[in-house]
Amino acid sequence: MAYWLFKSEPSTWSWDDQTAKGETGEEWNGVRNYQARNFMRAMKLGDRGFFYHSQTEKAVVGIVEVCAEAHPDSKADDPRWECVDIKAVRPFVQPVTLDQIKSDPRLSDMVLVKNSRLSVQPVSEDEWRAICVLGQTEPD
């Protein structure tokens, strides 16, 4: 299993919006960055990801699962853009803020710390476990 981080502005698509989609999940569309698109192309069914609220909250708030592998983005006019579908798995007991992540030495090499603008990014297994502990949730 691989691990990922999906960033969204809560005013555009929030954790509550994601959980409301239930088991069917929702397309993670609208990504227009080649690196982020390529990460989605690498995702497999069952991969897990952090759902991160950007902008005001700047915190990991829950765990999602890839429920459909890369396919054409239904919101794109250009066939180069692809996306995956994700479904909510569970919320964090305690959101993990960007400040917490930046101050934790175990997470100093995390893509979120080094390239915070990338909307879809990989997470190492060690980073996954550390953030789950901080969020008081089981890492699976």
Backbone hydrogen bonds, N-H to C=O, Kabsch-Sander energy under -0.5 kcal/mol:
donor,donor_aa,acceptor,acceptor_aa,energy
3,Y,123,V,-0.6
4,W,48,R,-1.5
5,L,121,Q,-2.2
6,F,50,F,-3.0
7,K,119,S,-2.8
8,S,52,Y,-2.6
12,T,9,E,-1.9
13,W,9,E,-2.7
18,Q,14,S,-2.4
19,T,15,W,-2.9
20,A,16,D,-1.8
21,K,17,D,-0.6
21,K,18,Q,-1.2
22,G,19,T,-1.6
24,T,21,K,-0.9
25,G,21,K,-0.7
25,G,22,G,-0.9
26,E,86,I,-2.4
28,W,84,V,-3.5
29,N,27,E,-1.4
37,R,33,N,-2.7
38,N,34,Y,-2.6
39,F,35,Q,-2.0
40,M,36,A,-2.0
41,R,37,R,-2.0
42,A,38,N,-1.1
42,A,39,F,-0.6
43,M,39,F,-0.6
43,M,40,M,-1.0
46,G,66,V,-2.6
47,D,44,K,-2.3
48,R,2,A,-1.6
49,G,64,V,-2.5
50,F,4,W,-2.5
51,F,62,G,-2.8
52,Y,6,F,-3.0
52,Y,50,F,-0.7
53,H,51,F,-0.5
53,H,59,A,-2.9
54,S,8,S,-2.2
54,S,52,Y,-0.7
56,T,54,S,-0.8
57,E,54,S,-0.9
59,A,53,H,-1.7
60,V,96,V,-2.9
61,V,51,F,-2.9
61,V,59,A,-0.5
62,G,51,F,-1.0
63,I,90,R,-2.9
64,V,49,G,-3.0
65,E,87,K,-2.5
66,V,47,D,-2.7
67,C,85,D,-2.5
68,A,85,D,-1.3
71,H,83,C,-2.2
73,D,81,W,-2.2
74,S,72,P,-0.5
76,A,73,D,-1.8
81,W,78,D,-1.7
82,E,80,R,-0.5
83,C,71,H,-2.6
85,D,68,A,-1.9
86,I,26,E,-2.5
87,K,65,E,-2.3
89,V,63,I,-3.3
90,R,63,I,-1.3
92,F,61,V,-2.6
93,V,135,G,-1.4
94,Q,135,G,-1.7
96,V,60,V,-2.1
97,T,95,P,-0.7
98,L,58,K,-2.6
101,I,97,T,-2.2
102,K,98,L,-2.9
103,S,99,D,-1.7
104,D,100,Q,-0.7
104,D,101,I,-0.9
107,L,104,D,-2.2
108,S,105,P,-1.2
110,M,107,L,-1.6
113,V,110,M,-1.0
114,K,110,M,-2.0
115,N,111,V,-3.9
118,L,115,N,-1.5
121,Q,5,L,-2.0
123,V,3,Y,-2.2
128,W,124,S,-2.6
129,R,125,E,-2.4
130,A,126,D,-2.3
131,I,127,E,-2.5
132,C,128,W,-2.3
133,V,129,R,-2.1
134,L,130,A,-2.2
135,G,131,I,-2.3
136,Q,133,V,-1.3
137,T,132,C,-2.5
